[in-house]
Amino acid sequence: MMTISTTYRCLLFVLLWGALLPSLAQQSGEMVRIHGAIAEDVYAAGGTVDVLASVEGDVVIAGGHVTVRDRVSGDVMAAGGVVTVSADISDDVRLAGGDVTLSGTVGDDAIAAGGNVTLTIDSKVGGRAWLSGGRIDVAGVIGKELRAAGGRIVLSGQVNGNVELAGRDISILDGATINGNLVYRSPQEAEIANGAQIRGSIDYESVEQPVVAVGAAVAAIAIVALLSLAVTGIALYLLFPHSMNTSIVTIRSEFWKCLGLGLAIFAATPVVISVLLMTVIGWLPAVVIGPLYVILLLAGFLTAIFYVGDFGLGLLGRGEPSKVRRLWSFVLALILVAVLGFVPVLGTLLLFVLMLLGVGVLELCLYRAYVTQPGT
């Protein structure tokens, strides 16, 4: 499950430097406001992002304060400090933020992570709802199962399926309806009001406080990091589609050169930074190089994930992918790599190799772009 922290929100904004660049394919800036009828996918990032339009496609947004209203025919993926969604959404919703509020209609599944996660009384989810947060309030209608993990969980709505909860304090209020079984894990028994209706069985598993906290925290870190990486990778592709496509082609044709160069840069850069820090005038360049090195490692890893997605499309015989298909293949590849990353030893090795591969191709492409500039 999921719980977001201030650290991850800050990391998200550092990585989404594309919000400061006017070259974003669609919308970016300190304040982005989208109105009217949009007949394509919407990608936007900024300090404040308001999608107040009817969108015939997907919506992918990130910002300090993000809002989605009206109607969306596809999926919604949103991340930010405050996330508010009150739209009529035909497909899935994936939300991550400090405060997350869903008060609209979702045709399929809803996944949300935040410090506070609220499904208001007006919210309706046609499929499953998977939630995680410091405090979780569910007052709406869930069409299928509900899974939630957090510190404080309050259920006052209707769930037309099984409910599985893990939390420190769990309350099921008057008027709540569970048309299925209730399974919950907590250090103490849940407060179940007399007016609550649970049509299936109730299964309570007593666990110690640290078990709940650590389990929720580990799951939170994994899922929120995955969401953040997905949004960041999408933003990178929208900012630099030509560069990303060039990198993918370069990895195909010069795999071992990219891997070797990535290993050399990975090993040499920390040494260079250490040497600079030991000199009187070198500390300033070291302070600049350090953060850039971290950004390079992350950008390299995401570039390699795009290559994995492209490789998968090639195996399926899809030919040259469209922008939307490229982005979806990236998201699926990211999920696959994340799952494989949990395999002992081999998973860690896979993540390391992908990072080196991406770092190497980025440096190789940057070098070639530099030497081909006029006057160099």
C-alpha positions, 0 to 999 in steps of 0.5 A: 500500500501507500503513504506519501511523505514530504521527502517524496513530494520535494523529490518529485518537484526537484525531478520535474524541472520540466515545469520551469521550461516553456518547451514542454510539449503541451502545458507547463509553468507556475500556473497552468489552467486548461479549459474547454474541450480537449480532444487528446491526452493532457500532460501538464506540470507546474506550481498550480495545475487546474484541468477544468476541461472535458478531456477525450483521453488521459490526464497526466499532471504534477504540481504543488496544487493540482485539480481535475474537474469536468469529464475525462474519458481515459485515465487520470494520473496526478501527483502533488502537494494537494490533489483534488479530483471531482471529475467524471472519469471513465477509466482508472485513477492514480493519485499521490500527494500530501492531501488527496481528495476524490469526490468524483466518479471513477469508472474503474479502479482507484489507487491513492496515496497521501498524508490524508486520503479522502473519498467524499460522500459524493465519490463513486468508484466502479472497480477496486479502491486501494488506498494508503495514508496517514489518515484515510476516510472513505465516505463514498461508494466502492463498486468492488473490493476496498484495501486500505493501509494507514494510521487512522482509517474511517469507513462510513460509505458503502463497499460492494465487495470485500474489505481488507484494512491494516491500521493503528485505529480503525472505525466503521461508522453508523451507515457504513455498508460492507456487502462482503467480508471484513478482514482487518489487522490492527493492534486493537479491535476496530470500533464498529458502530451498531448501525454499520452493516457487514453482510459477510464475515469479520476476521480480526488479526491482532498485530503489534504496532511496529508491524503495521507501521513498518509494513505500511511504510515499506509499501508506501515508499515502494508505490509512491516512488513508483508513481513519482518515477512514472510521472517524472519519466513521462515529463522527461519524454514530453520535454525531450522526445527526440533525445529519448528516441535517439537514446533508445536507438543508440542503446540498440546499436551500441549496447556494450559501449553504453554499459561500459561508459556508464560504469566508468562514469559511475565509478569516476564521478564520486572520486572526482567530487571527493578530490574537489572537496579536498581543495580550497577552490574545488568545493564549489564545483563539487557542490554543483556536480554532486546534485547533477550526478544524482539527477544523471543517475535517475535520468539514466535509469528512466532512459533505460526503462524506456529502452526496456519498454521499446524492446517489449514493443519490438517483441510484440511486433508493434513497429514504430510506436506512437507517443501514447504507446511509448508512454504506456510501454514505459509505465508497464516496463517500470512496473515489471522492472520494479517487481523484478527488483525484489528478486534477491541479488539478480534484481539488484543487479538488473537495476544496477545494469539498467542505471549504468546503461542509461547513464552511458547512453546519455553521456554518449549522446551528449558528447556526440551532440557537443562535437557536432555543434558548429565551431567545436 
